[in-house]
Amino acid sequence: MLATIQKILVLLLTSCVLACESSEDNRTPEPLSLDTLIINGLVFDGSDNPPRSTSVGIKGDRIAFLGEHEALDIQAKNVIDATDLLVAPGFIDPHTHSLAELRSQSDNSNLNYLTQGVTTVVVGNDGDGDYRIADLASSLANGGIGTNAAFLVGHGAVRRAVMGGDNRPPSEAELQQMRELVEQAFREGALGLSSGLYYTPGNFASTEEVIELARVAARYDGIYDSHIRDESSYSIGLIASILEAIEIGIAADIPVHIAHIKALGVDVWGNSEEIIGIINDARDSGLRVTADQYPWEASGTHLRNALVPRWALAGTFEDYQARLRDDEDLRRIEPDMAENLRRRGGAESLLIVTCPQPEYAGKTLAQVSEVLNMPPVKAALEVLKLGRSRVVSFNMHPQDMENFMRQPWTMTSSDGTNGHPRKYASFPKKYRDSVADTQLLKMEEFVHRSSGLTADTFGIKNRGYLRSGYFADIVVLDPALYAPRADYLNWNALSQGVEYLLVNGAPTIADGEYTGELAGRALRHTP
């Protein structure tokens, strides 16, 4: 009798389970609700894997769906048909000077970067990064920004805060103050320590001083990003400067990133192969070494940085200007300026792009020399006495540039500054030069070195790739139209070919036009 009752109970339970399963099978699945669905595009996911034809769905600020959408019940408020277009993660620029624009009320859209497909910029490069990261991030968030922004703390800025522009070693107390300011920056969200050892006051520091501050950065899983001490033959030389950066990385146990890698000037043309060998040897030994590069044969800087010896730039701007008018100082300055001009390739290689005397802008130093009827060094001194002037300096060899660009550890950057087209057009120029016109790189390599590689190198989390759950920073570009419009004489023309751009899921460019969205965020690094 008991066995019969048990059989009946088993049958009843089985029937109930089957009925429940049948009911669940017959239920209509819930539709997938999205804000934006991108269809029919060729999708590059940010790795260096080949692309695939698939769909990308966005909900809120995140990627919610990757795959074939046709068989699914998807409801999307906005559908982007990306037929004949390329879909990729928004590009990340690891070396910019865009903080002034981001802080402003007129240029905080960072439109010159958005129209290149850039959704995140790193600021605080070349040793200039503010150590007050929390205040900086808060002010940008309150003012609204078009791109995301991540922050480096600058060795030069910290040194100046503690020691001014002094050309001397720090005392132990001053070094400890610098350590504390660097630590403050990392506690508040810095992702790396930057140095500008070519510039004052960074060039007054010893290698050991930088190592001490890099050790602080290493404790917070930061990166050491360096404008090396010499990209040419100004002081210790290019090769020795690369070795110094690696020495700092080994001693501080921190990843090393070489900013805007180049061989600048006739004395070091052809050194790229040796540098690549040194970096690969360091990588093989276990040190993570990377670099960024902008795709222009001309660099850009202040005229004083190009020609004036470092010792003459010590102290304040007024101190330096006084030396330009002191006969005894000039007897030392002029020969050094003549040698620096030779290194740069002569007066024809320096194009003045901004100057307090407007009629000099757009002229080479050779042309200004003719106008003033004096030798190039004397003419340069007259321009320097007027105040701050910027130059474009044609000083790189195409073969060196190609050698660096081929390396899997070299990513795209702009080093964007006023007066140089790199600020408006570096990413599309690299695409045109290295992918569309020469096939030096595959498209997936260009995308990876403009997005995923940069995110991985700088520890920018949940960005740089098209992956479910990642932030929806996405560029949709037309490969036939994506191109620079800026050049050396028309340096601030916006690029073309970005048809759609999403920043944190918000449509920032639609049908090739800026929508007015300020969807960027201040990205504070957490170890």
DAGIPE-V206866 format. One record per pair of residues at least 24 apart in sequence whose C-alpha atoms are under 10 Angstrom apart, sorted by the first residue. I is the first residue (numbers start at 0). J is the second residue. If there is no record, write none. Layout:
# DAGIPE-V206866
<<I,J> <I,J>>
This chain:
# DAGIPE-V206866
<<27,72> <28,71> <28,72> <29,72> <29,73> <30,71> <30,72> <30,73> <30,74> <30,75> <31,56> <31,58> <31,63> <31,64> <31,71> <31,72> <31,73> <31,74> <31,75> <32,56> <32,57> <32,58> <32,63> <32,72> <32,73> <32,74> <32,75> <32,76> <33,57> <33,58> <33,59> <33,62> <33,63> <33,64> <33,73> <33,74> <33,75> <33,76> <33,77> <33,78> <34,58> <34,59> <34,60> <34,63> <34,74> <34,75> <34,76> <34,77> <34,78> <34,504> <34,505> <35,59> <35,62> <35,63> <35,74> <35,75> <35,76> <35,77> <35,78> <35,79> <35,501> <35,504> <35,505> <35,506> <36,62> <36,63> <36,64> <36,65> <36,68> <36,73> <36,74> <36,75> <36,76> <36,77> <36,78> <36,79> <36,80> <37,65> <37,68> <37,75> <37,77> <37,78> <37,79> <37,80> <37,81> <37,82> <37,86> <37,475> <38,66> <38,67> <38,68> <38,69> <38,78> <38,79> <38,80> <38,81> <38,82> <38,86> <39,67> <39,79> <39,80> <39,81> <39,82> <39,83> <39,84> <39,85> <39,86> <40,79> <40,80> <40,81> <40,82> <40,83> <40,84> <40,85> <40,86> <40,87> <40,475> <40,476> <41,81> <41,82> <41,83> <41,84> <41,85> <41,86> <41,87> <41,475> <42,81> <42,84> <42,85> <42,86> <42,87> <42,88> <42,443> <42,465> <42,475> <43,85> <43,86> <43,87> <43,88> <43,442> <43,443> <43,444> <43,446> <43,447> <43,464> <43,465> <44,86> <44,87> <44,88> <44,443> <44,446> <44,447> <44,450> <44,451> <44,463> <44,464> <44,465> <44,466> <44,473> <45,86> <45,87> <45,88> <45,89> <45,90> <45,443> <45,444> <45,445> <45,446> <45,447> <45,448> <45,449> <45,450> <45,451> <45,452> <45,454> <45,462> <45,463> <45,464> <45,465> <45,466> <46,87> <46,88> <46,443> <46,444> <46,445> <46,446> <46,447> <46,448> <46,450> <46,451> <46,452> <46,463> <46,464> <46,465> <47,407> <47,441> <47,442> <47,443> <47,444> <47,445> <47,446> <47,447> <47,448> <47,451> <47,452> <48,442> <48,443> <48,444> <48,446> <48,447> <49,441> <49,442> <49,443> <49,444> <50,85> <50,86> <50,87> <50,442> <50,443> <51,86> <52,85> <52,86> <53,86> <54,79> <54,80> <54,81> <54,86> <55,79> <55,86> <55,465> <55,466> <55,467> <55,471> <55,473> <56,467> <56,471> <56,504> <57,467> <57,468> <57,469> <57,470> <57,471> <57,472> <57,473> <57,501> <57,503> <57,504> <57,505> <58,468> <58,470> <58,471> <58,503> <58,504> <58,505> <59,470> <59,471> <59,503> <59,504> <59,505> <60,468> <60,469> <60,470> <60,471> <60,472> <60,501> <60,502> <60,503> <60,504> <60,505> <60,518> <61,461> <61,465> <61,466> <61,467> <61,468> <61,469> <61,470> <61,471> <61,472> <61,502> <61,503> <61,504> <62,465> <62,466> <62,467> <62,468> <62,469> <62,470> <62,471> <62,472> <62,473> <62,503> <62,504> <63,466> <63,467> <63,468> <63,469> <63,470> <63,471> <64,465> <64,466> <64,467> <64,468> <65,465> <65,466> <65,467> <77,506> <79,475> <79,499> <79,509> <79,510> <80,475> <81,475> <81,476> <81,477> <81,498> <81,499> <82,477> <83,476> <83,477> <83,478> <83,479> <84,475> <84,476> <84,477> <84,478> <84,479> <84,496> <84,497> <84,498> <84,499> <85,442> <85,474> <85,475> <85,476> <85,477> <85,478> <85,497> <85,498> <86,446> <86,465> <86,473> <86,474> <86,475> <86,476> <86,477> <86,499> <86,500> <87,116> <87,443> <87,446> <87,447> <87,449> <87,450> <87,463> <87,464> <87,465> <87,472> <87,473> <87,474> <87,475> <87,476> <87,500> <88,116> <88,117> <88,118> <88,446> <88,447> <88,449> <88,450> <88,451> <88,462> <88,463> <88,464> <88,465> <88,466> <88,470> <88,471> <88,472> <88,473> <88,474> <88,475> <88,500> <88,501> <89,113> <89,115> <89,116> <89,117> <89,118> <89,119> <89,146> <89,446> <89,449> <89,450> <89,451> <89,462> <89,463> <89,464> <89,465> <89,471> <89,472> <89,473> <89,474> <89,475> <89,500> <89,501> <89,502> <89,503> <90,115> <90,116> <90,117> <90,118> <90,119> <90,120> <90,411> <90,412> <90,426> <90,446> <90,447> <90,448> <90,449> <90,450> <90,451> <90,453> <90,454> <90,462> <90,463> <90,464> <90,472> <90,473> <90,474> <91,116> <91,117> <91,118> <91,119> <91,120> <91,121> <91,146> <91,147> <91,148> <91,149> <91,410> <91,411> <91,412> <91,426> <91,448> <91,449> <91,450> <91,451> <91,452> <91,453> <91,454> <91,459> <91,462> <91,463> <91,472> <92,117> <92,118> <92,119> <92,120> <92,121> <92,122> <92,148> <92,149> <92,291> <92,410> <92,411> <92,412> <92,413> <92,414> <92,415> <92,425> <92,426> <92,449> <92,450> <92,453> <92,454> <93,119> <93,120> <93,121> <93,122> <93,123> <93,124> <93,149> <93,150> <93,151> <93,224> <93,258> <93,259> <93,290> <93,291> <93,292> <93,410> <93,411> <93,412> <93,413> <93,414> <93,449> <93,450> <93,453> <93,454> <93,456> <93,457> <94,120> <94,121> <94,122> <94,123> <94,124> <94,125> <94,151> <94,224> <94,258> <94,259> <94,291> <94,292> <94,293> <94,411> <94,412> <94,413> <94,414> <94,415> <95,120> <95,121> <95,122> <95,123> <95,124> <95,125> <95,412> <95,413> <95,414> <95,415> <95,416> <95,421> <95,422> <96,120> <96,121> <96,122> <96,123> <96,124> <96,125> <96,127> <96,128> <96,413> <96,414> <96,415> <96,416> <96,417> <96,422> <97,121> <97,122> <97,123> <97,148> <97,414> <97,415> <97,416> <97,417> <97,422> <98,122> <98,123> <98,128> <98,135> <98,139> <98,148> <98,150> <100,144> <101,138> <101,139> <101,140> <101,142> <101,143> <101,144> <101,145> <101,146> <101,147> <101,148> <102,135> <102,138> <102,139> <102,140> <102,141> <102,142> <102,143> <102,144> <103,139> <103,142> <103,143> <103,144> <104,142> <104,143> <104,144> <106,144> <106,145> <107,139> <107,142> <107,143> <107,144> <107,145> <107,146> <107,517> <107,519> <108,143> <108,144> <108,145> <108,146> <108,507> <108,513> <108,515> <108,516> <108,517> <108,518> <108,519> <109,144> <109,145> <109,146> <109,147> <109,423> <109,517> <109,519> <110,144> <110,145> <110,146> <110,423> <110,493> <110,494> <110,507> <110,508> <110,513> <110,515> <111,415> <111,422> <111,423> <111,424> <111,491> <111,492> <111,493> <111,494> <112,145> <112,146> <112,413> <112,415> <112,422> <112,423> <112,424> <112,425> <112,426> <112,493> <112,494> <113,145> <113,146> <113,423> <113,474> <113,493> <113,494> <113,497> <113,499> <113,500> <113,501> <113,502> <113,507> <113,508> <113,513> <114,423> <114,424> <114,426> <114,427> <114,474> <114,481> <114,483> <114,493> <114,494> <114,495> <114,496> <114,497> <114,498> <114,499> <114,500> <114,507> <114,508> <114,511> <114,512> <114,513> <115,422> <115,423> <115,424> <115,425> <115,426> <115,427> <115,428> <115,474> <115,476> <115,481> <115,482> <115,483> <115,493> <115,494> <115,495> <115,496> <115,497> <115,500> <116,426> <116,427> <116,449> <116,472> <116,473> <116,474> <116,475> <116,476> <116,481> <116,494> <116,495> <116,496> <116,497> <116,498> <116,499> <116,500> <116,501> <116,508> <117,146> <117,147> <117,426> <117,449> <117,450> <117,472> <117,473> <117,474> <117,497> <117,500> <117,502> <118,145> <118,146> <118,147> <118,148> <118,450> <118,462> <118,463> <118,471> <118,472> <118,473> <118,474> <118,500> <118,501> <118,502> <118,503> <118,507> <118,518> <118,519> <118,520> <119,145> <119,146> <119,147> <119,148> <119,149> <119,450> <119,454> <119,459> <119,462> <119,463> <119,472> <119,502> <119,519> <119,520> <119,521> <119,522> <120,146> <120,147> <120,148> <120,149> <120,150> <120,412> <120,413> <120,519> <120,521> <120,522> <121,147> <121,148> <121,149> <121,150> <121,151> <121,190> <121,412> <121,457> <121,522> <122,148> <122,149> <122,150> <122,151> <122,152> <122,153> <122,193> <122,414> <123,149> <123,150> <123,151> <123,152> <123,153> <123,154> <123,156> <123,189> <123,191> <123,192> <123,193> <123,194> <124,150> <124,151> <124,152> <124,153> <124,154> <124,155> <124,191> <124,192> <124,193> <124,194> <124,195> <124,224> <124,225> <124,226> <124,258> <124,414> <125,151> <125,152> <125,153> <125,154> <125,155> <125,156> <125,192> <125,193> <125,194> <125,195> <125,196> <125,197> <125,198> <125,201> <125,224> <125,225> <125,226> <125,227> <125,258> <125,414> <126,151> <126,152> <126,153> <126,154> <126,155> <126,156> <126,157> <126,158> <126,192> <126,193> <126,194> <126,195> <126,196> <126,197> <126,198> <126,199> <126,200> <126,201> <126,224> <126,225> <126,226> <127,151> <127,152> <127,153> <127,154> <127,155> <127,156> <127,157> <127,159> <127,192> <127,193> <127,194> <127,195> <127,201> <128,152> <128,153> <128,154> <128,155> <128,156> <128,157> <128,184> <128,189> <128,191> <128,192> <128,193> <128,194> <129,153> <129,154> <129,155> <129,156> <129,157> <129,160> <129,180> <129,181> <129,184> <129,189> <130,154> <130,156> <130,157> <130,160> <130,177> <130,179> <130,180> <130,181> <130,182> <130,183> <130,184> <130,185> <130,187> <130,188> <130,189> <130,192> <131,180> <131,181> <131,183> <131,184> <131,185> <131,187> <131,188> <131,189> <132,183> <132,184> <132,185> <132,186> <132,187> <132,188> <132,189> <132,521> <132,523> <133,183> <133,184> <133,185> <133,186> <133,187> <133,188> <133,189> <133,521> <133,523> <134,187> <135,187> <135,521> <136,187> <136,188> <136,520> <136,521> <136,522> <136,523> <137,520> <137,521> <138,521> <139,519> <139,520> <139,521> <140,517> <140,518> <140,519> <140,520> <140,521> <140,522> <141,520> <141,521> <142,517> <143,516> <143,517> <143,518> <143,519> <143,520> <143,521> <144,516> <144,517> <144,518> <144,519> <144,520> <144,521> <145,502> <145,507> <145,515> <145,516> <145,517> <145,518> <145,519> <145,520> <146,472> <146,501> <146,502> <146,503> <146,507> <146,516> <146,517> <146,518> <146,519> <146,520> <146,521> <147,472> <147,502> <147,503> <147,517> <147,518> <147,519> <147,520> <147,521> <147,522> <148,519> <148,520> <148,521> <148,522> <148,523> <149,188> <149,189> <149,190> <149,191> <149,457> <149,459> <149,520> <149,521> <149,522> <149,523> <149,524> <150,184> <150,185> <150,188> <150,189> <150,190> <150,191> <150,192> <150,193> <150,521> <150,522> <150,523> <150,524> <151,184> <151,185> <151,188> <151,189> <151,190> <151,191> <151,192> <151,193> <151,194> <151,221> <151,222> <151,223> <151,224> <151,457> <151,524> <152,180> <152,181> <152,182> <152,183> <152,184> <152,185> <152,188> <152,189> <152,190> <152,191> <152,192> <152,193> <152,194> <152,216> <152,223> <152,224> <153,181> <153,184> <153,189> <153,191> <153,192> <153,193> <153,194> <153,195> <153,201> <153,224> <153,225> <154,178> <154,180> <154,181> <154,192> <154,193> <154,194> <154,195> <154,196> <154,200> <154,201> <154,204> <154,208> <154,209> <154,212> <154,213> <154,225> <155,193> <155,194> <155,195> <155,196> <155,198> <155,199> <155,200> <155,201> <155,202> <155,203> <155,204> <156,180> <156,193> <156,194> <156,195> <156,200> <156,201> <157,181> <157,200> <157,201> <157,212> <158,199> <158,200> <158,201> <158,203> <158,204> <159,199> <159,200> <159,201> <159,314> <162,200> <163,200> <163,313> <163,314> <163,315> <164,199> <164,200> <164,201> <164,203> <164,312> <164,313> <164,314> <164,315> <164,316> <165,199> <165,200> <165,203> <165,204> <165,313> <165,314> <165,315> <166,199> <166,200> <166,201> <166,202> <166,203> <166,204> <166,309> <166,310> <166,312> <166,313> <166,314> <167,200> <167,203> <167,204> <167,205> <168,203> <168,204> <168,205> <168,208> <169,203> <169,204> <169,205> <169,208> <174,208> <174,209> <174,211> <174,212> <175,211> <175,212> <177,208> <177,211> <177,212> <178,208> <178,211> <178,212> <178,213> <178,214> <178,215> <178,216> <179,212> <179,215> <180,212> <180,215> <181,212> <181,213> <181,215> <181,216> <182,212> <182,215> <182,216> <182,218> <182,219> <184,216> <185,215> <185,216> <185,217> <185,218> <185,219> <185,220> <185,221> <185,523> <185,524> <185,525> <185,526> <186,219> <186,523> <186,524> <186,525> <186,526> <187,523> <187,524> <187,525> <188,219> <188,221> <188,521> <188,522> <188,523> <188,524> <188,525> <188,526> <189,216> <189,219> <189,221> <189,222> <189,522> <189,523> <189,524> <189,525> <189,526> <190,216> <190,219> <190,220> <190,221> <190,222> <190,223> <190,457> <190,458> <190,459> <190,522> <190,523> <190,524> <190,525> <190,526> <191,216> <191,217> <191,219> <191,220> <191,221> <191,222> <191,223> <191,224> <191,253> <191,254> <191,255> <191,256> <191,457> <191,458> <191,524> <192,216> <192,217> <192,221> <192,222> <192,223> <192,224> <192,225> <192,255> <193,222> <193,223> <193,224> <193,225> <193,226> <193,256> <193,257> <193,258> <194,223> <194,224> <194,225> <194,226> <194,227> <194,228> <194,244> <194,258> <195,224> <195,225> <195,226> <195,227> <195,228> <195,229> <195,258> <196,225> <196,226> <196,227> <196,228> <196,229> <196,240> <197,225> <197,226> <197,227> <197,228> <197,229> <197,230> <197,233> <197,234> <197,240> <197,304> <197,309> <198,226> <198,227> <198,228> <198,229> <198,304> <198,309> <198,312> <198,313> <199,304> <199,309> <199,310> <199,311> <199,312> <199,313> <199,314> <200,309> <200,310> <200,312> <200,313> <200,314> <201,226> <201,228> <202,227> <202,228> <202,229> <202,234> <202,309> <202,310> <202,313> <203,309> <203,310> <203,313> <206,243> <206,244> <206,246> <206,247> <207,246> <207,247> <207,250> <207,251> <208,247> <209,244> <209,247> <209,251> <210,244> <210,246> <210,247> <210,248> <210,249> <210,250> <210,251> <210,252> <210,253> <211,247> <211,250> <211,251> <212,247> <212,251> <213,247> <213,248> <213,250> <213,251> <213,252> <213,253> <213,254> <213,255> <214,247> <214,248> <214,250> <214,251> <214,252> <214,253> <215,251> <215,253> <216,251> <216,252> <216,253> <217,248> <217,251> <217,252> <217,253> <217,254> <218,251> <218,252> <218,253> <218,526> <219,253> <219,524> <219,525> <219,526> <220,252> <220,253> <220,254> <220,457> <220,458> <220,524> <220,525> <220,526> <221,253> <221,254> <221,255> <221,456> <221,457> <221,458> <221,524> <221,525> <221,526> <222,248> <222,252> <222,253> <222,254> <222,255> <222,256> <222,287> <222,288> <222,456> <222,457> <222,458> <223,247> <223,248> <223,251> <223,252> <223,253> <223,254> <223,255> <223,256> <223,257> <223,258> <223,288> <223,457> <224,248> <224,254> <224,255> <224,256> <224,257> <224,258> <224,288> <224,289> <224,290> <224,457> <225,255> <225,256> <225,257> <225,258> <225,259> <225,260> <225,290> <226,256> <226,257> <226,258> <226,259> <226,260> <227,256> <227,257> <227,258> <227,259> <227,260> <229,262> <229,263> <230,259> <230,260> <230,261> <230,262> <230,263> <230,264> <230,267> <231,261> <231,262> <231,263> <231,264> <231,265> <231,266> <231,267> <231,268> <231,270> <231,339> <231,342> <231,343> <231,394> <232,262> <232,263> <232,264> <232,265> <232,266> <232,267> <232,339> <232,342> <233,266> <233,305> <233,306> <233,308> <233,309> <233,335> <233,338> <233,339> <233,342> <234,308> <234,309> <236,266> <236,267> <237,261> <237,262> <237,263> <237,266> <237,267> <237,270> <237,271> <237,274> <238,262> <238,267> <238,270> <238,271> <238,273> <238,274> <238,277> <239,274> <241,274> <241,277> <241,278> <242,274> <242,277> <242,278> <242,281> <244,288> <245,277> <245,278> <245,281> <245,282> <245,286> <245,287> <245,288> <246,281> <248,281> <248,286> <248,287> <248,288> <249,281> <249,285> <249,286> <249,287> <252,286> <252,287> <253,286> <253,287> <253,288> <254,282> <254,285> <254,286> <254,287> <254,288> <254,289> <254,456> <254,457> <255,286> <255,287> <255,288> <255,289> <255,290> <255,456> <256,287> <256,288> <256,289> <256,290> <256,291> <256,408> <256,409> <256,456> <256,457> <257,288> <257,289> <257,290> <257,291> <257,292> <257,409> <258,289> <258,290> <258,291> <258,292> <258,293> <258,409> <258,410> <258,412> <258,414> <259,290> <259,291> <259,292> <259,293> <259,294> <259,298> <259,409> <259,410> <259,411> <259,412> <259,413> <259,414> <260,289> <260,290> <260,291> <260,292> <260,293> <260,399> <260,400> <260,403> <260,404> <260,409> <261,290> <261,291> <261,292> <261,293> <261,296> <261,298> <261,394> <261,395> <261,396> <261,399> <261,400> <261,403> <262,394> <262,395> <262,396> <262,399> <262,400> <262,403> <263,296> <263,297> <263,298> <263,342> <263,343> <263,344> <263,392> <263,393> <263,394> <263,395> <263,396> <263,399> <264,339> <264,340> <264,341> <264,342> <264,343> <264,344> <264,392> <264,393> <264,394> <264,395> <264,396> <265,341> <265,342> <265,343> <265,344> <265,394> <265,395> <265,396> <266,341> <266,342> <266,343> <266,344> <267,342> <267,395> <267,396> <267,399> <268,394> <268,395> <268,396> <268,397> <268,398> <268,399> <268,400> <269,395> <269,396> <269,397> <269,398> <269,399> <269,400> <269,402> <270,399> <271,396> <271,398> <271,399> <271,400> <271,401> <271,402> <271,403> <272,398> <272,399> <272,402> <272,403> <274,403> <275,402> <275,403> <275,406> <278,408> <279,406> <279,408> <282,408> <287,408> <287,456> <288,408> <288,409> <288,456> <289,406> <289,407> <289,408> <289,409> <289,410> <289,452> <289,453> <289,456> <290,403> <290,404> <290,406> <290,407> <290,408> <290,409> <290,410> <290,411> <290,412> <290,453> <290,456> <291,403> <291,404> <291,408> <291,409> <291,410> <291,411> <291,412> <291,413> <291,414> <291,448> <291,449> <291,453> <292,400> <292,403> <292,404> <292,409> <292,410> <292,411> <292,412> <292,413> <292,414> <292,425> <292,429> <293,400> <293,404> <293,410> <293,411> <293,412> <293,413> <293,414> <293,415> <293,421> <293,422> <293,424> <293,425> <293,426> <293,428> <293,429> <294,397> <294,400> <294,401> <294,404> <294,411> <294,412> <294,413> <294,421> <294,424> <294,425> <294,426> <294,427> <294,428> <294,429> <294,430> <294,432> <294,433> <295,393> <295,394> <295,395> <295,397> <295,400> <295,413> <295,419> <295,420> <295,421> <295,424> <295,425> <295,428> <295,429> <295,432> <295,486> <295,487> <296,391> <296,392> <296,393> <296,394> <296,395> <296,396> <296,397> <296,399> <296,400> <297,348> <297,349> <297,350> <297,390> <297,391> <297,392> <297,393> <297,394> <297,395> <297,396> <297,419> <297,420> <297,421> <297,487> <298,349> <298,390> <298,391> <298,392> <298,393> <298,394> <298,395> <298,414> <298,419> <298,421> <299,349> <299,350> <299,351> <299,352> <299,389> <299,390> <299,391> <299,392> <299,393> <299,414> <299,415> <299,416> <299,417> <299,418> <299,419> <299,420> <299,421> <300,351> <300,388> <300,389> <300,390> <300,391> <300,392> <300,416> <300,417> <300,418> <300,419> <301,351> <301,352> <301,353> <301,354> <301,383> <301,387> <301,388> <301,389> <301,390> <301,391> <301,392> <302,349> <302,350> <302,351> <302,352> <302,353> <302,354> <302,379> <302,380> <302,382> <302,383> <302,386> <302,387> <302,388> <302,389> <302,390> <302,391> <302,392> <303,336> <303,379> <303,380> <303,382> <303,383> <303,386> <303,387> <303,388> <303,389> <303,390> <304,339> <304,389> <304,390> <305,336> <305,339> <305,340> <305,342> <305,343> <305,349> <305,389> <305,390> <305,391> <305,392> <306,332> <306,333> <306,335> <306,336> <306,337> <306,338> <306,339> <306,340> <306,341> <306,342> <306,343> <306,376> <306,379> <306,380> <306,383> <307,332> <307,333> <307,334> <307,335> <307,336> <307,337> <307,339> <307,340> <307,379> <307,380> <307,383> <308,332> <308,333> <308,334> <308,335> <308,336> <308,338> <308,339> <309,335> <316,386> <316,387> <319,384> <320,383> <320,384> <320,385> <320,386> <321,384> <323,380> <323,381> <323,383> <323,384> <324,380> <324,384> <329,380> <332,376> <332,380> <333,376> <333,377> <333,379> <333,380> <334,376> <335,376> <336,375> <336,376> <336,377> <336,379> <336,380> <337,375> <337,376> <337,377> <338,376> <339,376> <340,375> <340,376> <340,379> <342,394> <343,392> <343,393> <343,394> <343,395> <344,392> <344,393> <344,394> <344,395> <345,375> <345,392> <345,393> <345,394> <346,374> <346,375> <346,376> <346,378> <346,379> <346,392> <347,375> <347,392> <347,393> <348,390> <348,391> <348,392> <348,393> <348,394> <349,389> <349,390> <349,391> <349,392> <349,393> <349,394> <350,389> <350,390> <350,391> <350,392> <350,393> <350,418> <350,487> <350,488> <351,382> <351,388> <351,389> <351,390> <351,391> <351,392> <351,418> <352,388> <352,389> <352,390> <352,391> <352,417> <352,418> <352,419> <352,487> <352,488> <352,490> <353,387> <353,388> <353,389> <353,390> <353,391> <353,417> <353,418> <353,419> <354,382> <354,383> <354,385> <354,386> <354,387> <354,388> <354,389> <354,390> <355,382> <355,383> <355,384> <355,385> <355,386> <355,387> <355,388> <356,382> <356,385> <356,386> <356,388> <359,388> <360,388> <360,389> <360,390> <360,418> <360,488> <361,390> <361,391> <361,418> <361,487> <361,488> <361,489> <362,390> <362,488> <363,390> <363,391> <363,392> <364,390> <388,418> <389,416> <389,417> <389,418> <389,419> <390,417> <390,418> <390,419> <391,418> <391,419> <391,420> <391,487> <392,419> <401,433> <401,439> <404,429> <404,433> <404,439> <404,440> <404,445> <404,448> <405,433> <405,439> <405,440> <405,444> <406,448> <407,444> <407,447> <407,448> <407,452> <408,448> <408,452> <408,453> <408,456> <409,448> <409,449> <409,452> <409,453> <410,444> <410,445> <410,446> <410,447> <410,448> <410,449> <410,450> <410,451> <410,452> <410,453> <410,456> <411,445> <411,446> <411,447> <411,448> <411,449> <411,450> <411,452> <411,453> <412,448> <412,449> <412,453> <416,490> <417,490> <417,491> <418,486> <418,487> <418,488> <418,489> <418,490> <418,491> <419,485> <419,486> <419,487> <419,488> <419,489> <419,490> <419,491> <420,483> <420,484> <420,485> <420,486> <420,487> <420,488> <420,489> <420,490> <420,491> <420,492> <420,493> <421,483> <421,485> <421,486> <421,487> <421,490> <421,491> <422,485> <422,490> <422,491> <422,492> <422,493> <423,483> <423,484> <423,485> <423,486> <423,490> <423,491> <423,492> <423,493> <423,494> <424,482> <424,483> <424,484> <424,485> <424,486> <424,490> <424,491> <424,492> <424,493> <424,494> <424,495> <425,482> <425,483> <425,485> <425,494> <426,481> <426,482> <426,483> <426,494> <427,478> <427,480> <427,481> <427,482> <427,483> <427,484> <427,494> <427,495> <427,496> <427,497> <428,481> <428,482> <428,483> <428,484> <428,485> <428,494> <429,482> <429,483> <430,478> <430,481> <430,482> <430,483> <431,478> <431,479> <431,480> <431,481> <431,482> <431,483> <432,482> <435,478> <435,479> <435,481> <435,482> <442,478> <457,524> <458,524> <458,525> <458,526> <459,522> <459,523> <459,524> <459,525> <460,522> <460,524> <460,525> <462,503> <469,503> <470,501> <470,502> <470,503> <470,504> <471,500> <471,501> <471,502> <471,503> <471,504> <471,505> <472,500> <472,501> <472,502> <472,503> <472,504> <472,505> <472,506> <472,519> <473,499> <473,500> <473,501> <473,502> <473,503> <473,504> <473,505> <473,506> <474,498> <474,499> <474,500> <474,501> <474,502> <474,507> <474,508> <475,499> <475,500> <475,501> <475,508> <475,509> <475,510> <475,511> <476,500> <476,511> <477,511>>
